[in-house]
Amino acid sequence: MAAVVLAITLAGCGAGSDDKPKAGQDPSSAKSQGDAPKPQAPSGTPKPAPTEVLASVNGEGGMTLTINSAVRDAGGFLTVSGQFKNTGSQAFASTAAWRGNELTGSGASVAGVTLVDKVGKKRYYVLRDTDGRCLCTTGLTVIEAGQSVPFFAQFPVPPAGTDQVDFTMPTFATATVKISG
């Protein structure tokens, strides 16, 4: 009997966190509060490209920015996500401007992006964690020719009456984005 209790106890100890978000939980909150969001590394199997395109703008050096979603999350955030694509013939390594005036430990990131609510006359900046790191994609240093890289950035949620914002990313044209949720 003691062996059965010991086996059940040991099996229960191995059922710790698998770092997967639970149903309805924001993936960015699945990690501990001290962890910064990590950029997705390319995997062996290409993921299908998002089908909805809210906006697409061109930047310098053959870079294209496509915004696929701008969603109000249950936690009071607005999460904007999409992808960068290097349509040029050479690697793009000028991502430093995308950080904006970043002075904290986020490093290479998209922390320089802002949203502007023209109707409410308010500018929104990327949210930060308790250590001052951006709640956005980090680790973007070089994007190879032809490569697509996903991105996200979280902002304070605009008022419920605001249904679109201007998305401004350094070195890219401004894009008007419709908010859902």
BALOBA-1460 file (C-alpha; in Angstrom, 3 decimals):
// residues 181
<rec num="1" residu="m" x="0.000" y="0.000" z="0.000"/>
<rec num="2" residu="a" x="2.823" y="2.435" z="0.861"/>
<rec num="3" residu="a" x="4.410" y="1.727" z="-2.532"/>
<rec num="4" residu="v" x="1.159" y="2.697" z="-4.303"/>
<rec num="5" residu="v" x="0.879" y="5.960" z="-2.314"/>
<rec num="6" residu="l" x="4.565" y="6.742" z="-3.031"/>
<rec num="7" residu="a" x="4.091" y="6.047" z="-6.775"/>
<rec num="8" residu="i" x="1.026" y="8.299" z="-6.953"/>
<rec num="9" residu="t" x="2.832" y="11.046" z="-5.016"/>
<rec num="10" residu="l" x="5.871" y="10.899" z="-7.310"/>
<rec num="11" residu="a" x="3.676" y="10.918" z="-10.419"/>
<rec num="12" residu="g" x="1.919" y="14.034" z="-9.097"/>
<rec num="13" residu="c" x="5.262" y="15.799" z="-8.593"/>
<rec num="14" residu="g" x="6.057" y="15.468" z="-12.289"/>
<rec num="15" residu="a" x="2.845" y="17.206" z="-13.345"/>
<rec num="16" residu="g" x="4.280" y="20.704" z="-12.986"/>
<rec num="17" residu="s" x="3.915" y="23.531" z="-15.457"/>
<rec num="18" residu="d" x="4.583" y="22.712" z="-19.075"/>
<rec num="19" residu="d" x="4.697" y="26.450" z="-19.873"/>
<rec num="20" residu="k" x="1.690" y="26.094" z="-22.176"/>
<rec num="21" residu="p" x="-1.041" y="28.642" z="-21.594"/>
<rec num="22" residu="k" x="-4.328" y="27.323" z="-20.291"/>
<rec num="23" residu="a" x="-7.514" y="27.833" z="-22.278"/>
<rec num="24" residu="g" x="-8.408" y="31.522" z="-22.371"/>
<rec num="25" residu="q" x="-5.013" y="32.581" z="-20.998"/>
<rec num="26" residu="d" x="-2.893" y="35.070" z="-22.920"/>
<rec num="27" residu="p" x="0.275" y="33.286" z="-24.175"/>
<rec num="28" residu="s" x="2.404" y="36.258" z="-23.099"/>
<rec num="29" residu="s" x="1.290" y="35.744" z="-19.484"/>
<rec num="30" residu="a" x="2.086" y="32.013" z="-19.444"/>
<rec num="31" residu="k" x="5.688" y="32.670" z="-18.402"/>
<rec num="32" residu="s" x="6.728" y="34.009" z="-15.041"/>
<rec num="33" residu="q" x="6.484" y="37.764" z="-14.585"/>
<rec num="34" residu="g" x="10.248" y="38.222" z="-14.871"/>
<rec num="35" residu="d" x="10.477" y="36.606" z="-18.322"/>
<rec num="36" residu="a" x="10.411" y="38.860" z="-21.347"/>
<rec num="37" residu="p" x="8.514" y="37.650" z="-24.414"/>
<rec num="38" residu="k" x="10.853" y="35.710" z="-26.671"/>
<rec num="39" residu="p" x="10.820" y="36.011" z="-30.450"/>
<rec num="40" residu="q" x="9.667" y="32.925" z="-32.299"/>
<rec num="41" residu="a" x="12.514" y="31.030" z="-33.873"/>
<rec num="42" residu="p" x="11.901" y="29.674" z="-37.348"/>
<rec num="43" residu="s" x="10.823" y="26.038" z="-37.145"/>
<rec num="44" residu="g" x="11.379" y="23.175" z="-39.554"/>
<rec num="45" residu="t" x="7.738" y="23.232" z="-40.703"/>
<rec num="46" residu="p" x="6.560" y="26.556" z="-42.110"/>
<rec num="47" residu="k" x="3.447" y="27.892" z="-40.423"/>
<rec num="48" residu="p" x="0.577" y="28.999" z="-42.628"/>
<rec num="49" residu="a" x="0.554" y="32.735" z="-43.224"/>
<rec num="50" residu="p" x="-2.264" y="34.594" z="-41.455"/>
<rec num="51" residu="t" x="-5.098" y="35.154" z="-43.900"/>
<rec num="52" residu="e" x="-6.469" y="38.500" z="-42.719"/>
<rec num="53" residu="v" x="-4.465" y="41.595" z="-43.617"/>
<rec num="54" residu="l" x="-5.491" y="44.761" z="-41.781"/>
<rec num="55" residu="a" x="-2.669" y="46.837" z="-43.228"/>
<rec num="56" residu="s" x="0.536" y="46.450" z="-45.196"/>
<rec num="57" residu="v" x="3.209" y="49.144" z="-45.418"/>
<rec num="58" residu="n" x="6.685" y="49.393" z="-46.855"/>
<rec num="59" residu="g" x="9.818" y="50.405" z="-45.014"/>
<rec num="60" residu="e" x="13.430" y="50.915" z="-45.946"/>
<rec num="61" residu="g" x="15.699" y="48.268" z="-47.455"/>
<rec num="62" residu="g" x="12.903" y="46.180" z="-48.971"/>
<rec num="63" residu="m" x="11.154" y="45.550" z="-45.643"/>
<rec num="64" residu="t" x="7.378" y="45.097" z="-45.608"/>
<rec num="65" residu="l" x="5.245" y="45.189" z="-42.455"/>
<rec num="66" residu="t" x="1.921" y="43.356" z="-42.529"/>
<rec num="67" residu="i" x="-0.530" y="43.738" z="-39.633"/>
<rec num="68" residu="n" x="-2.850" y="40.760" z="-39.247"/>
<rec num="69" residu="s" x="-4.671" y="41.561" z="-35.995"/>
<rec num="70" residu="a" x="-5.341" y="44.285" z="-33.445"/>
<rec num="71" residu="v" x="-7.353" y="42.639" z="-30.686"/>
<rec num="72" residu="r" x="-8.658" y="43.883" z="-27.342"/>
<rec num="73" residu="d" x="-7.659" y="41.197" z="-24.830"/>
<rec num="74" residu="a" x="-9.682" y="40.325" z="-21.736"/>
<rec num="75" residu="g" x="-6.848" y="41.628" z="-19.516"/>
<rec num="76" residu="g" x="-7.214" y="45.210" z="-20.740"/>
<rec num="77" residu="f" x="-4.505" y="45.082" z="-23.414"/>
<rec num="78" residu="l" x="-4.563" y="45.753" z="-27.121"/>
<rec num="79" residu="t" x="-2.322" y="43.241" z="-28.878"/>
<rec num="80" residu="v" x="-1.186" y="44.056" z="-32.402"/>
<rec num="81" residu="s" x="0.473" y="41.265" z="-34.353"/>
<rec num="82" residu="g" x="1.702" y="40.567" z="-37.836"/>
<rec num="83" residu="q" x="4.936" y="39.954" z="-39.643"/>
<rec num="84" residu="f" x="7.943" y="41.597" z="-41.182"/>
<rec num="85" residu="k" x="9.129" y="40.347" z="-44.551"/>
<rec num="86" residu="n" x="12.410" y="41.159" z="-46.207"/>
<rec num="87" residu="t" x="11.513" y="41.460" z="-49.893"/>
<rec num="88" residu="g" x="14.989" y="42.759" z="-50.714"/>
<rec num="89" residu="s" x="17.919" y="40.801" z="-52.107"/>
<rec num="90" residu="q" x="20.208" y="41.347" z="-49.084"/>
<rec num="91" residu="a" x="19.970" y="40.748" z="-45.343"/>
<rec num="92" residu="f" x="18.357" y="43.640" z="-43.439"/>
<rec num="93" residu="a" x="20.286" y="44.626" z="-40.311"/>
<rec num="94" residu="s" x="18.985" y="48.146" z="-39.632"/>
<rec num="95" residu="t" x="16.523" y="47.171" z="-36.889"/>
<rec num="96" residu="a" x="18.014" y="49.494" z="-34.235"/>
<rec num="97" residu="a" x="15.605" y="52.308" z="-35.195"/>
<rec num="98" residu="w" x="12.654" y="50.015" z="-34.407"/>
<rec num="99" residu="r" x="13.518" y="50.268" z="-30.710"/>
<rec num="100" residu="g" x="12.660" y="53.961" z="-30.616"/>
<rec num="101" residu="n" x="14.096" y="55.646" z="-27.525"/>
<rec num="102" residu="e" x="14.526" y="52.318" z="-25.733"/>
<rec num="103" residu="l" x="16.729" y="52.791" z="-22.691"/>
<rec num="104" residu="t" x="16.007" y="49.559" z="-20.812"/>
<rec num="105" residu="g" x="17.029" y="45.937" z="-21.200"/>
<rec num="106" residu="s" x="14.743" y="44.963" z="-24.090"/>
<rec num="107" residu="g" x="17.605" y="45.179" z="-26.576"/>
<rec num="108" residu="a" x="16.735" y="44.739" z="-30.236"/>
<rec num="109" residu="s" x="12.952" y="45.039" z="-30.270"/>
<rec num="110" residu="v" x="9.938" y="46.756" z="-31.795"/>
<rec num="111" residu="a" x="9.503" y="48.962" z="-28.691"/>
<rec num="112" residu="g" x="9.499" y="52.111" z="-30.830"/>
<rec num="113" residu="v" x="6.041" y="51.410" z="-32.242"/>
<rec num="114" residu="t" x="3.170" y="53.654" z="-31.150"/>
<rec num="115" residu="l" x="-0.571" y="53.822" z="-31.686"/>
<rec num="116" residu="v" x="-2.426" y="57.082" z="-32.153"/>
<rec num="117" residu="d" x="-6.122" y="57.494" z="-31.459"/>
<rec num="118" residu="k" x="-6.872" y="60.580" z="-33.570"/>
<rec num="119" residu="v" x="-10.453" y="60.915" z="-32.307"/>
<rec num="120" residu="g" x="-9.443" y="60.652" z="-28.627"/>
<rec num="121" residu="k" x="-6.258" y="62.650" z="-29.305"/>
<rec num="122" residu="k" x="-4.067" y="60.171" z="-27.439"/>
<rec num="123" residu="r" x="-0.804" y="58.335" z="-28.209"/>
<rec num="124" residu="y" x="-0.212" y="54.839" z="-26.808"/>
<rec num="125" residu="y" x="3.244" y="53.378" z="-26.176"/>
<rec num="126" residu="v" x="4.224" y="49.710" z="-25.838"/>
<rec num="127" residu="l" x="3.565" y="48.325" z="-22.347"/>
<rec num="128" residu="r" x="6.432" y="47.286" z="-20.057"/>
<rec num="129" residu="d" x="6.860" y="44.472" z="-17.551"/>
<rec num="130" residu="t" x="7.956" y="45.095" z="-13.962"/>
<rec num="131" residu="d" x="11.615" y="45.080" z="-15.068"/>
<rec num="132" residu="g" x="10.997" y="47.746" z="-17.725"/>
<rec num="133" residu="r" x="11.223" y="45.395" z="-20.720"/>
<rec num="134" residu="c" x="8.761" y="45.893" z="-23.538"/>
<rec num="135" residu="l" x="5.792" y="43.591" z="-24.019"/>
<rec num="136" residu="c" x="6.738" y="43.161" z="-27.641"/>
<rec num="137" residu="t" x="8.886" y="41.097" z="-29.951"/>
<rec num="138" residu="t" x="12.557" y="41.202" z="-29.036"/>
<rec num="139" residu="g" x="15.722" y="39.764" z="-30.554"/>
<rec num="140" residu="l" x="15.286" y="41.161" z="-34.047"/>
<rec num="141" residu="t" x="18.762" y="41.962" z="-35.303"/>
<rec num="142" residu="v" x="19.046" y="40.588" z="-38.843"/>
<rec num="143" residu="i" x="16.264" y="39.541" z="-41.202"/>
<rec num="144" residu="e" x="17.601" y="37.549" z="-44.134"/>
<rec num="145" residu="a" x="16.490" y="38.174" z="-47.729"/>
<rec num="146" residu="g" x="13.117" y="36.504" z="-48.302"/>
<rec num="147" residu="q" x="12.619" y="35.783" z="-44.588"/>
<rec num="148" residu="s" x="9.352" y="36.526" z="-42.759"/>
<rec num="149" residu="v" x="9.460" y="37.151" z="-39.004"/>
<rec num="150" residu="p" x="6.389" y="37.388" z="-36.761"/>
<rec num="151" residu="f" x="5.971" y="40.310" z="-34.366"/>
<rec num="152" residu="f" x="3.616" y="41.472" z="-31.639"/>
<rec num="153" residu="a" x="3.294" y="44.489" z="-29.373"/>
<rec num="154" residu="q" x="0.919" y="45.093" z="-26.464"/>
<rec num="155" residu="f" x="-0.551" y="48.491" z="-25.610"/>
<rec num="156" residu="p" x="-3.009" y="49.896" z="-23.082"/>
<rec num="157" residu="v" x="-6.463" y="49.344" z="-24.539"/>
<rec num="158" residu="p" x="-8.089" y="52.429" z="-26.092"/>
<rec num="159" residu="p" x="-11.663" y="53.311" z="-25.020"/>
<rec num="160" residu="a" x="-14.454" y="51.032" z="-26.272"/>
<rec num="161" residu="g" x="-15.638" y="53.714" z="-28.724"/>
<rec num="162" residu="t" x="-12.274" y="53.740" z="-30.510"/>
<rec num="163" residu="d" x="-12.479" y="51.341" z="-33.435"/>
<rec num="164" residu="q" x="-9.303" y="52.291" z="-35.306"/>
<rec num="165" residu="v" x="-5.842" y="53.632" z="-34.570"/>
<rec num="166" residu="d" x="-2.807" y="54.733" z="-36.562"/>
<rec num="167" residu="f" x="0.070" y="52.272" z="-36.189"/>
<rec num="168" residu="t" x="3.436" y="54.034" z="-36.435"/>
<rec num="169" residu="m" x="6.644" y="52.016" z="-36.655"/>
<rec num="170" residu="p" x="9.993" y="53.787" z="-37.147"/>
<rec num="171" residu="t" x="11.227" y="53.546" z="-40.779"/>
<rec num="172" residu="f" x="7.759" y="52.474" z="-42.046"/>
<rec num="173" residu="a" x="4.803" y="54.435" z="-43.368"/>
<rec num="174" residu="t" x="1.908" y="54.923" z="-40.932"/>
<rec num="175" residu="a" x="-0.942" y="52.410" z="-41.226"/>
<rec num="176" residu="t" x="-4.547" y="52.824" z="-40.080"/>
<rec num="177" residu="v" x="-5.649" y="49.652" z="-38.294"/>
<rec num="178" residu="k" x="-9.157" y="48.504" z="-37.355"/>
<rec num="179" residu="i" x="-9.479" y="47.144" z="-33.781"/>
<rec num="180" residu="s" x="-11.482" y="44.002" z="-33.084"/>
<rec num="181" residu="g" x="-12.802" y="42.597" z="-29.817"/>
